[in-house]
């Protein structure tokens, strides 16, 4: 489309575009938006005929019926208006028809269609949503602090003094005795004997072996030379200087005696499969016998250790730590057989230790059958294990390089 005069708005579904005089617009289709064009539109119009049709309109009114009739007459040629004066003589009768000229029809020009301007839809304004009110947190009530109860001071128990063993009157009778006596000549007499021990208070006066069990052995002790003696009502233990063994003079005599555990109790414990631990609670002072026969006693030494007995298998394990004059000697034993009467002896003990110079100590057993430890169970229910030890030790720091170590004690379940 090309505008010759004025301006024209071209609109369709695709939109609107205005063209002023001399501008052209091209439309590809109903849905395509009008676009400017550099080509002028050429109207393909057939030239008008030489004779144009004339349209005449007349109106005949029938007065009687008030009907109106609209008549169109098309004249192919030019309209000839015949005047009444020119066509008829003057004297013509008045009844001659008068031809009224039909006015030329007025051809109304086709009006230019007013372009329909499709208004651009107004943008839909989405209202901004009202802000969601942030919930005001409900204040958490501050917990009222619960007063911490003031701890009631626990009364400190008054330390109970360790009871000093009270001498228990000992009745002379048949005891299982563990005794060790060292002779002046350097030979040892020791063993686990069944016989009769006679006491004055806690002091051993003498021990007489049972002739029906062993050869006659008699130990005599000078009560004036007893250095330590105690008992717990079941077991007695002590040490004295001097004494005799079958009339031979001794340098030192020590003893651990008590009532042996009955065979019936041992059988009952064996059937129950009990495993029992005994802790060393008492001991005689350990002492060293040097090569020259002199004796070093350590009265401050406290022997520690334990015995563990499996009554079902009659096997015993133990460990002992013995401090003596700045040295520490350790004796370990395992799988030691315990006889039905509760006696035991270990010839396979491991003896070791640290001397006063920090050097290693080695050793071996010197009791009967080269045992390092021997002993017996005491009491009606085997509540105690009495023991004695005797070992040769050697190493730097030991007087003269080697010496004999003796001692004994009581372990309690």
C-alpha positions in Angstrom: 0.0 0.0 0.0 1.3 3.4 -1.0 -0.1 6.7 0.5 -0.4 9.5 -2.1 -1.8 12.2 0.2 -2.2 12.5 4.0 -1.4 9.5 6.1 -2.8 6.0 6.4 -2.7 3.6 9.4 -2.5 0.0 8.4 -3.5 -2.5 11.1 -4.2 -6.2 11.4 -3.9 -8.9 14.0 -0.1 -8.5 13.9 -0.2 -4.8 14.8 -0.4 -1.3 13.3 1.9 0.9 11.2 1.4 4.5 9.9 2.4 5.6 6.4 2.5 9.3 5.4 2.5 10.7 1.8 4.9 8.9 -0.4 5.5 6.0 2.0 4.6 2.3 1.3 3.6 -0.5 3.7 3.8 -4.2 2.9 1.5 -6.8 4.6 2.4 -10.5 4.1 -0.8 -11.8 5.7 -3.5 -11.2 8.3 -1.3 -12.4 11.2 1.9 -10.8 10.0 2.7 -7.3 11.3 2.7 -4.5 8.7 6.3 -3.6 7.6 7.7 -0.6 5.7 8.4 -1.1 2.0 10.6 0.7 -0.5 8.4 -0.3 -3.4 5.4 1.8 -4.4 2.1 0.1 -4.9 0.8 0.0 -8.5 -2.9 -0.2 -8.8 -4.0 -2.7 -11.4 -7.1 -0.7 -12.6 -8.8 -1.1 -16.0 -9.2 2.3 -17.7 -12.8 3.6 -17.7 -15.1 3.0 -20.6 -15.8 5.9 -23.0 -19.4 5.8 -22.1 -20.1 5.9 -18.4 -23.4 4.6 -17.1 -25.6 7.1 -15.6 -27.7 6.2 -12.7 -31.0 8.0 -12.2 -33.3 7.7 -9.2 -36.9 8.6 -9.1 -39.5 8.3 -6.6 -43.1 7.7 -7.3 -45.5 8.2 -4.5 -48.9 6.6 -4.5 -50.8 9.0 -2.4 -53.6 6.6 -1.9 -51.5 3.9 -0.4 -48.6 6.0 0.7 -46.4 3.4 -0.8 -43.1 4.4 -2.0 -41.4 3.0 -5.0 -37.8 3.5 -5.7 -37.0 3.2 -9.3 -33.6 3.2 -10.9 -33.2 3.7 -14.5 -30.0 3.2 -16.2 -29.5 5.2 -19.4 -26.9 3.9 -21.7 -26.3 7.2 -23.4 -26.4 10.8 -22.4 -29.6 11.9 -20.9 -31.6 14.1 -23.3 -33.9 16.6 -21.6 -36.8 17.4 -23.8 -38.2 20.7 -23.0 -41.9 21.1 -23.4 -41.6 24.3 -25.3 -39.1 22.9 -27.8 -40.9 19.7 -28.6 -44.5 20.8 -29.0 -46.2 23.6 -30.7 -47.4 26.5 -28.8 -50.9 25.6 -29.3 -50.5 22.1 -28.2 -53.0 20.9 -25.8 -52.4 21.3 -22.2 -52.8 17.6 -21.8 -49.5 16.9 -23.5 -47.1 15.3 -21.1 -44.3 17.3 -19.7 -41.1 15.5 -19.6 -39.4 16.4 -16.4 -35.7 16.1 -16.6 -34.2 13.3 -14.4 -31.5 14.8 -12.4 -28.1 13.1 -12.9 -27.5 10.7 -10.2 -24.9 11.8 -7.6 -22.3 9.1 -7.4 -21.1 9.0 -3.8 -17.4 8.3 -3.6 -16.5 5.1 -1.7 -15.4 6.3 1.7 -11.9 5.3 2.7 -12.3 2.8 5.5 -11.1 4.2 8.7 -8.3 2.0 10.0 -9.2 0.0 13.0 -6.5 0.6 15.5 -6.1 -2.4 17.7 -5.0 -0.9 20.9 -1.9 -2.5 22.4 -3.0 -4.3 25.4 -2.1 -2.5 28.4 0.5 -4.3 30.4 -1.1 -6.3 33.2 0.4 -5.0 36.3 0.8 -7.8 38.7 0.4 -6.3 42.1 3.3 -6.8 44.3 2.3 -9.3 46.9 2.0 -7.8 50.3 5.0 -8.9 52.4 4.2 -11.8 54.5 4.5 -10.6 58.1 7.5 -12.3 59.8 6.2 -14.0 62.8 7.4 -12.4 65.9 9.2 -15.1 67.9 7.5 -15.9 71.1 10.0 -15.2 73.8 11.2 -18.4 75.3 10.8 -18.1 79.0 14.2 -18.0 80.7 14.3 -21.0 83.0 14.6 -20.1 86.5 17.9 -21.4 87.6 17.5 -24.3 90.0 19.7 -23.7 92.9 22.5 -26.3 92.9 22.2 -28.3 96.0 25.1 -27.7 98.2 26.8 -31.1 98.5 26.6 -32.4 101.9 30.1 -33.1 102.9 30.6 -36.8 103.2 32.2 -37.5 106.5 35.7 -38.7 105.9 35.9 -42.1 107.5 38.3 -42.2 110.3 41.2 -44.4 109.1 40.9 -47.7 110.9 44.3 -48.7 112.1 45.6 -51.9 110.8 45.2 -54.3 113.6 48.4 -55.6 115.0 48.2 -59.3 115.1 47.2 -60.2 118.6 49.0 -63.2 120.0 46.6 -66.1 120.1 47.2 -68.8 122.6 48.5 -71.7 120.7 47.8 -75.2 121.8 50.4 -77.7 121.3 49.4 -80.2 118.7 50.0 -81.7 115.3 50.9 -79.0 112.7 52.1 -79.0 109.2 55.3 -77.0 109.5 57.4 -75.3 106.9 60.8 -74.7 108.4 64.2 -73.7 107.2 67.3 -73.9 109.3 70.8 -72.8 108.1 73.7 -74.5 109.8 76.9 -72.8 110.7 78.8 -75.1 108.3 76.7 -73.6 105.4 74.5 -76.6 104.7 70.7 -76.3 104.9 68.0 -78.3 106.5 64.6 -77.6 105.2 61.4 -79.3 104.3 57.6 -79.6 104.8 57.2 -81.8 107.8 54.2 -83.3 109.6 54.8 -83.4 113.3 54.1 -81.8 116.7 55.0 -78.1 117.3 55.3 -76.7 120.8 54.9 -73.0 121.4 55.2 -70.6 124.3 52.9 -67.8 123.2 53.9 -67.3 119.5 57.4 -68.5 120.0 58.3 -71.9 118.7 59.9 -74.0 121.3 60.5 -77.1 119.4 59.2 -79.3 116.6 59.3 -83.0 116.7 58.8 -84.9 113.5 56.2 -87.7 113.3 58.1 -90.9 113.3 55.5 -92.7 111.3 55.8 -90.2 108.4 59.4 -89.1 108.3 62.7 -89.9 110.0 63.0 -88.4 113.3 63.7 -84.7 113.0 63.8 -82.4 116.0 64.2 -78.6 115.9 64.9 -76.7 119.1 64.6 -72.9 119.3 66.1 -70.7 122.0 63.2 -68.5 123.0 65.6 -65.7 124.1 66.7 -65.4 120.5 63.3 -65.2 118.7 63.3 -62.1 116.5 59.8 -62.1 115.1 56.8 -64.3 115.8 53.1 -63.9 114.9 49.9 -65.8 114.3 46.4 -65.3 113.0 44.7 -68.1 114.9 45.3 -70.6 112.0 48.9 -70.0 110.9 52.0 -69.1 113.0 55.1 -67.7 111.5 58.4 -66.4 113.0 62.2 -66.3 112.9 64.9 -66.9 115.5 68.6 -66.8 115.6 70.5 -69.9 116.5 68.7 -73.2 117.3 69.5 -76.8 116.6 68.5 -79.3 114.1 69.0 -82.8 115.3 71.6 -81.4 117.7 73.4 -79.4 115.0 73.8 -75.7 115.7 71.9 -73.3 113.3 72.7 -69.8 112.3 69.0 -69.0 111.7 65.7 -70.9 112.1 62.4 -69.7 110.6 59.0 -71.4 110.6 55.5 -71.2 109.1 53.2 -73.7 110.8 49.5 -74.3 110.9 46.7 -76.9 110.8 46.7 -78.6 107.4 43.6 -78.4 105.3 41.6 -81.7 105.6 41.6 -84.0 102.6 37.7 -83.9 102.5 37.8 -80.1 102.1 40.4 -80.4 99.2 38.1 -83.0 97.5 35.1 -80.6 97.9 37.0 -77.7 96.5 38.2 -79.8 93.6 34.7 -80.9 92.7 33.4 -77.3 92.7 36.0 -76.3 90.2 37.1 -73.3 92.3 39.9 -71.0 91.2 41.3 -69.0 94.1 43.7 -66.2 94.4 45.8 -65.7 97.6 47.6 -62.4 98.2 50.7 -62.2 100.3 49.7 -60.5 103.6 52.5 -61.4 106.0 56.1 -62.3 105.8 59.2 -62.9 107.9 62.1 -60.6 107.2 64.2 -61.8 104.2 67.8 -62.4 104.9 71.0 -63.0 102.9 73.6 -65.5 104.0 77.0 -64.5 102.6 79.8 -66.9 101.6 81.6 -66.3 104.8 78.5 -67.3 106.9 77.5 -63.7 107.9 73.9 -62.8 107.6 72.2 -59.6 106.4 68.6 -59.2 107.6 66.4 -56.6 106.0 63.8 -55.9 108.7 62.1 -53.2 106.6 61.5 -55.3 103.6 57.9 -56.2 102.7 57.4 -59.2 100.4 54.6 -58.8 97.8 53.0 -61.2 95.4 50.2 -63.7 94.9 49.3 -67.4 94.4 46.6 -68.6 92.1 45.3 -72.1 92.6 42.9 -74.1 90.3 41.4 -76.7 92.6 39.9 -78.6 89.6 43.4 -79.3 88.1 45.4 -79.0 91.3 47.7 -76.6 89.5 49.3 -73.5 91.1 50.9 -70.4 89.7 52.6 -67.6 91.7 54.9 -64.6 91.7 56.9 -63.1 94.5 58.9 -59.8 94.7 61.4 -59.8 97.5 63.4 -56.6 98.3 66.7 -57.2 100.2 69.4 -54.7 101.0 68.8 -52.5 97.8 68.3 -55.5 95.6 64.9 -56.8 94.2 64.6 -60.5 93.5 61.6 -62.0 91.6 60.5 -65.6 91.7 57.9 -66.9 89.2 56.3 -70.3 89.0 53.6 -72.0 86.9 51.8 -75.3 86.6 53.0 -76.4 90.1 51.3 -79.5 91.2 49.5 -79.4 94.6 49.1 -82.7 96.4 45.8 -83.8 97.9 47.1 -82.8 101.3 47.7 -79.2 100.1 51.5 -79.4 99.9 53.4 -78.0 96.9 57.1 -77.6 95.9 58.5 -75.9 92.7 61.8 -76.9 91.3 61.3 -75.1 88.0 60.9 -71.6 89.2 62.3 -68.6 87.3 64.6 -66.5 89.5 65.7 -63.1 88.3 66.0 -59.5 89.6 67.8 -56.2 89.7 70.7 -55.6 92.0 71.6 -52.4 93.9 73.8 -51.2 91.0 71.0 -51.7 88.4 72.6 -54.9 87.2 70.7 -58.1 86.4 70.4 -60.9 89.0 70.0 -64.6 88.2 69.4 -67.4 90.5 68.2 -71.0 91.2 66.4 -72.9 93.9 68.3 -74.3 96.9 65.6 -75.9 99.0 64.9 -79.7 99.0 65.0 -81.1 95.4 66.4 -77.8 94.2 63.1 -76.1 94.9 62.9 -72.3 95.0 59.5 -72.2 96.8 57.6 -74.7 98.8 54.5 -74.6 101.1 51.2 -75.9 102.2 47.5 -74.9 102.5 46.2 -74.2 106.0 42.8 -73.9 107.6 39.6 -76.0 107.4 38.7 -74.5 104.0 42.2 -73.9 102.6 41.9 -70.2 103.3 45.7 -69.6 103.7 48.8 -70.6 101.9 52.0 -70.8 104.0 55.2 -70.6 102.0 59.0 -70.4 102.3 61.6 -69.6 99.7 65.3 -70.2 99.4 67.4 -69.3 96.3 71.0 -68.8 95.3 71.5 -65.4 93.6 74.4 -63.9 91.8 75.3 -60.7 89.9 77.1 -57.4 90.3 75.9 -55.7 93.5 75.4 -58.9 95.4 77.9 -59.3 98.3 80.9 -61.3 97.1 79.0 -61.7 93.8 76.6 -64.4 95.1 74.7 -65.2 98.3 71.7 -67.2 99.6 68.3 -65.6 100.1 65.8 -67.0 102.5 62.4 -66.0 103.9 58.8 -67.0 104.3 55.3 -65.7 104.7 51.5 -66.2 104.5 49.1 -65.6 101.6 45.4 -65.1 102.3 42.4 -65.7 100.0 
